[in-house]
């Protein structure tokens, strides 16, 4: 028997009621079921570009009226770079479960090295885009030519 005023050491689990444990277990099961359902429906996956046709379709969604005639897709399918008949260049990158893109301007810059193209679209909020391309040098030169078109 304990003396008056003394306390026993209780674990934090002793203070949790059976109803609270049952409620917690129910919530946990519901969360896992929702995660399984989302996975089964294909939600939340990492999208990738598999073909030139898909890249061209996405380009039209990203920039209305952009009709590409040339296209290069990142080796991992994480992005693409496209050009239209007016020498405009559009770069796309994965953004969450979708793709976002920008038509490059004279403020844009690019560097190619070891089969990789690093593009600065000149828009800080969009960020740099890194693509693994076979013809990265050609695309870097096209982007650099945009700067020259401004001075012409």
Secondary structure as a PSIPRED ss2 file (coil, helix, strand):
# PSIPRED VFORMAT (PSIPRED V4.0)

   1 X C   1.000  0.000  0.000
   2 X C   1.000  0.000  0.000
   3 X C   1.000  0.000  0.000
   4 X C   1.000  0.000  0.000
   5 X C   1.000  0.000  0.000
   6 X C   1.000  0.000  0.000
   7 X C   1.000  0.000  0.000
   8 X C   1.000  0.000  0.000
   9 X C   1.000  0.000  0.000
  10 X C   1.000  0.000  0.000
  11 X C   1.000  0.000  0.000
  12 X H   0.000  1.000  0.000
  13 X H   0.000  1.000  0.000
  14 X H   0.000  1.000  0.000
  15 X H   0.000  1.000  0.000
  16 X C   1.000  0.000  0.000
  17 X C   1.000  0.000  0.000
  18 X H   0.000  1.000  0.000
  19 X H   0.000  1.000  0.000
  20 X H   0.000  1.000  0.000
  21 X H   0.000  1.000  0.000
  22 X H   0.000  1.000  0.000
  23 X H   0.000  1.000  0.000
  24 X H   0.000  1.000  0.000
  25 X H   0.000  1.000  0.000
  26 X H   0.000  1.000  0.000
  27 X H   0.000  1.000  0.000
  28 X H   0.000  1.000  0.000
  29 X H   0.000  1.000  0.000
  30 X H   0.000  1.000  0.000
  31 X H   0.000  1.000  0.000
  32 X H   0.000  1.000  0.000
  33 X H   0.000  1.000  0.000
  34 X H   0.000  1.000  0.000
  35 X H   0.000  1.000  0.000
  36 X H   0.000  1.000  0.000
  37 X H   0.000  1.000  0.000
  38 X H   0.000  1.000  0.000
  39 X H   0.000  1.000  0.000
  40 X H   0.000  1.000  0.000
  41 X H   0.000  1.000  0.000
  42 X C   1.000  0.000  0.000
  43 X C   1.000  0.000  0.000
  44 X C   1.000  0.000  0.000
  45 X C   1.000  0.000  0.000
  46 X C   1.000  0.000  0.000
  47 X C   1.000  0.000  0.000
  48 X C   1.000  0.000  0.000
  49 X C   1.000  0.000  0.000
  50 X C   1.000  0.000  0.000
  51 X C   1.000  0.000  0.000
  52 X H   0.000  1.000  0.000
  53 X H   0.000  1.000  0.000
  54 X H   0.000  1.000  0.000
  55 X H   0.000  1.000  0.000
  56 X H   0.000  1.000  0.000
  57 X H   0.000  1.000  0.000
  58 X H   0.000  1.000  0.000
  59 X H   0.000  1.000  0.000
  60 X H   0.000  1.000  0.000
  61 X H   0.000  1.000  0.000
  62 X H   0.000  1.000  0.000
  63 X C   1.000  0.000  0.000
  64 X C   1.000  0.000  0.000
  65 X C   1.000  0.000  0.000
  66 X C   1.000  0.000  0.000
  67 X C   1.000  0.000  0.000
  68 X E   0.000  0.000  1.000
  69 X E   0.000  0.000  1.000
  70 X E   0.000  0.000  1.000
  71 X E   0.000  0.000  1.000
  72 X E   0.000  0.000  1.000
  73 X E   0.000  0.000  1.000
  74 X C   1.000  0.000  0.000
  75 X C   1.000  0.000  0.000
  76 X C   1.000  0.000  0.000
  77 X C   1.000  0.000  0.000
  78 X C   1.000  0.000  0.000
  79 X E   0.000  0.000  1.000
  80 X E   0.000  0.000  1.000
  81 X E   0.000  0.000  1.000
  82 X E   0.000  0.000  1.000
  83 X E   0.000  0.000  1.000
  84 X E   0.000  0.000  1.000
  85 X C   1.000  0.000  0.000
  86 X C   1.000  0.000  0.000
  87 X C   1.000  0.000  0.000
  88 X C   1.000  0.000  0.000
  89 X E   0.000  0.000  1.000
  90 X E   0.000  0.000  1.000
  91 X E   0.000  0.000  1.000
  92 X E   0.000  0.000  1.000
  93 X E   0.000  0.000  1.000
  94 X E   0.000  0.000  1.000
  95 X E   0.000  0.000  1.000
  96 X C   1.000  0.000  0.000
  97 X C   1.000  0.000  0.000
  98 X E   0.000  0.000  1.000
  99 X E   0.000  0.000  1.000
 100 X E   0.000  0.000  1.000
 101 X E   0.000  0.000  1.000
 102 X E   0.000  0.000  1.000
 103 X E   0.000  0.000  1.000
 104 X C   1.000  0.000  0.000
 105 X C   1.000  0.000  0.000
 106 X C   1.000  0.000  0.000
 107 X C   1.000  0.000  0.000
 108 X C   1.000  0.000  0.000
 109 X E   0.000  0.000  1.000
 110 X E   0.000  0.000  1.000
 111 X E   0.000  0.000  1.000
 112 X E   0.000  0.000  1.000
 113 X E   0.000  0.000  1.000
 114 X C   1.000  0.000  0.000
 115 X C   1.000  0.000  0.000
 116 X E   0.000  0.000  1.000
 117 X E   0.000  0.000  1.000
 118 X E   0.000  0.000  1.000
 119 X E   0.000  0.000  1.000
 120 X E   0.000  0.000  1.000
 121 X C   1.000  0.000  0.000
 122 X C   1.000  0.000  0.000
 123 X C   1.000  0.000  0.000
 124 X C   1.000  0.000  0.000
 125 X C   1.000  0.000  0.000
 126 X C   1.000  0.000  0.000
 127 X C   1.000  0.000  0.000
 128 X E   0.000  0.000  1.000
 129 X E   0.000  0.000  1.000
 130 X E   0.000  0.000  1.000
 131 X E   0.000  0.000  1.000
 132 X E   0.000  0.000  1.000
 133 X C   1.000  0.000  0.000
 134 X C   1.000  0.000  0.000
 135 X C   1.000  0.000  0.000
 136 X H   0.000  1.000  0.000
 137 X H   0.000  1.000  0.000
 138 X H   0.000  1.000  0.000
 139 X H   0.000  1.000  0.000
 140 X H   0.000  1.000  0.000
 141 X H   0.000  1.000  0.000
 142 X H   0.000  1.000  0.000
 143 X H   0.000  1.000  0.000
 144 X H   0.000  1.000  0.000
 145 X H   0.000  1.000  0.000
 146 X H   0.000  1.000  0.000
 147 X H   0.000  1.000  0.000
 148 X H   0.000  1.000  0.000
 149 X H   0.000  1.000  0.000
 150 X H   0.000  1.000  0.000
 151 X H   0.000  1.000  0.000
 152 X C   1.000  0.000  0.000
